[in-house]
């Protein structure tokens, strides 16, 4: 029997989240709610890449925390820059 590996599910979720971001851009949607949703999907995608494709779900929290902190910092700065543009 054919069995789908967990990384295939992760890849499919990444593709769906990327398609969501593409559709938002193509439809020219905007606003704070949309931006927050895009940033959250980016955080989820980054976390999935760190855990599954970089293989860090098997290591200690120290290494994962370093990359999660970096990811939060970058997306936080993007959100902050967006909020400055609203003023």
Buried (B, 14 or more C-beta within 10 A) or exposed (E): EEEEEEEEEBBEBBEEBEEEBEEBEEEEEEEEEBBEBBBEBBBEBBBBBBBBEEEBEEEEEEEBEEBBEEBEEBBEEBBEEBEEEEE
